[in-house]
């Protein structure tokens, strides 16, 4: 997926609760930038870090710039999850999603489908279905991208919906995207949010499948590039 708007390079001067950045562009202009990602617990943004932003064309927006990429010296990180749907569809078409190669069609779900929390329905030639929801993970410990760092009300509703879909005979999958260039494996951890970890452990035992994919990122494009093994370590 190529970025559709020109990326503007700058550095972070200040941040406000991980939601808004003051960024000095290479033109010396200082602009306020919205942080689209949702994981407020990861402390991604550091004063002086490089960022690449785009100018939003919606004139109704008070914050006219969105953060797209970040580099703290560890490699590029994509911080805009609004691209996830396009990335997943592109990866499916290119045969990159090896866990789903048995499925021959993919459909983005719409409200009329009555499935509120999954993003995609995949189907094979035997009419077997898998429902997929996507989530970015940003936290890192050592060489690992790690999860979970938090759960939202949306996640709990997703788990309940996935349970109902499994009761109807479908597979359900929670696909983690690790949009950073400095991790090659994923790890399930208890030490960030033990309550979230316990719930995910329970969901996995009940049939919700977890997968993770890494991304290739440069200053013009982002693609889902490879499957990342999930290391579950010693479970409780």
N, C-alpha and C positions, 0 to 999 in steps of 0.2 A: 504494500500500500504506500503510494507516494503522498506526501503532504500536499494538500490542494492549495494552500496559501504559503506565501514566502515566509521562511523562518527568519526572525530577527534575533541576533545574538546580543546578549548582555550579561550583567552580573548582578547578583542579589545584594541590595543595600540594606534591606530590612524585611522582616516578615511579621505577620499578625495572625497568631493562632493557627498557622499552617494553612490559612485560607486565602490570604492576600499578600502579595509581595510588592515591595518597591524595587524596581529593576532599572539600572542604568544601561541604556542601549549603547551600542558602539557609536551612535550619533551624538552621545552625551545627553540625550533626552532621558528624563526620569519618568517612568510610567508605572501605573498601578496594574498589577497582573493577577488574574484569578487563578487559583490552583484547582483544577477540576477533579483530581483524585480525592478519594473519600477516607483513606486510612489515616486518621489524625494521630494515631499512636506511633507512627514510624519515624517522625522527626527527620524527614528527608532533606528539608531545606536548611542550608547553612549560609550565613553571611559570607559573601565573596565567591560563592559557587557560580559556575557558568550556567546560564539558562538560554533556551531558545523559545521564543514566543511567537504567536500569530495574532494578527489584528482581527478581531471579530467584526463581521459586517452588519451585525444587528445594531442599528443605531439606538434602539431602546435600552440597550445594556449600559449601565453606569460604568462597569469595568469593561473597557474595549479590548483588552488583551487577555489571551489565555496562555498558560504555560504548557508547552509541549514536551520539551526535553530538559534534562538536568544532568550536569556532570560535576561531581564533588571530588574528582581526581581518581575515581574508581572505574570510570567508563560511563557511557551514556545510559540514562534511565528514561523511559517514556512515562510521563505522568498524566496522560490524558486518556481516561478509559472510554471516552466517547468513540474511539476508533475500534473498540473490541469486536463489534458485530462484523464490520468490514474485514478485519483481520481473520476472524474465524472462517467466514465464508470463502475468502481467498485461499486460506490454507486447505480447506476441504476440497475446493476445485483443483488445487495443485497436488493433492494426495499426500500432504504433509502430516495429516492427523492419523498416525498409524493405528491408534486405538479404535478408530472409526472407519477403517478402510472397508469393512464388510458392508457398509451402508452406501446405497447408490443414489440417494436423493436427500436433500436438505431443504428445510423450509423455515424461514423466520416466522415466529409465532406472532399473531395479532390478537387484539382483545376478543374478537369474535370466536376465537378458538376455545375460550373458556379456561385457558391455562395462563395464569397471571405472572408467574415468577420464573418460568423457564424461558430461555431465549430462542431455542431451536428445537425442531422435531426432525430427527433423522430416521430414514426408513430403508430397509433392505428389500431384496426381490421376493422374500417370503412374507412381506408386510409386517415384519417385526420392527418395533420402534424403540428409539432411545430419545429421551428428553434431556437437553443439555442447558445448564446455566453456567455463566462465566463469572469469574472474579479475579481481579488483579491481586498479586501479592508483591509487596515491596520490601518487607523486612528482610534483613540479612544477619546471619550469625556465622562468622568464619567464612568458609567457602559456600555456604548453603543459603538459598532463598528459603525462608521459614514461614510457617503458618501453624495455627491461626494467631492473629494478633487482636482480633475482636470479632464479635458477631452483632448484627443489627436485628431490629424487628423484622426487616425484610428477609434476612437469612432464616429466621425461625419460621416465617410463613412459607419460605421456599422449601424447607425441610418437610413441613406438613403436606404441602402440595405434592412433593416428590413421593411421599409415602402413599398418597392416594393414587398416583399414576402407577406405582409398582403394584398396587392391589388390582389394577386393571390389566396387568400383564406386561407392562412396559419396563424397559431398563431406564435408570435415571443416572445422570452423570453430572458431577460438579467439576468443571474444568478450570483449573488455576492457570493464569497467565503470569509468567515472571518476566516483566518487560525491562530487564536490565542485563547488561553485557558482562557482568563480573561473577555470575553464578552458573554452575553447570549441573547442579543437583538440588533437589528440594528436600526439606526436612520437616516432619511433623514434630512440634515441640509443645511442652507443657508449661514452660517457664515464662511466657509472655502473658497469657490469659488462660489459667487452668480451667475456668468454667467453660470457656469456648472450646478448649481442647476436649474436655469431657463430653460435651454435646456432639462434637464432630466424631469422636471415637464411637459414640453410641450410634450415630447415623450410619457410619461405615459398617458396623456390625449388623445393622438392620437392612443393608442392601444398597445404600447410596454409594456409588463408585466415585473415586477421586482420581483425577489425572492432572498432570502439569506439563506445560509446554513453555519453552524459552523462545526468545525473540532475537532477531538480528536487527540492529538499529544503526542507522547512520543519519547524517544531517539532511537527508532528502527523503528517507523512507523508513518504514518499519514492516517487518514480516515475521510471522510465526515460523521458526526455523527448525525446531527439534523437540522431540519428547524429552522431558526431564524425569529421571527416576525419583520417586518419592521414598525417602528413607524414614521408616517409622521407628527405628531404634528399638530400645527396650521399653515395651509398653507396660503400663500399670496393670 
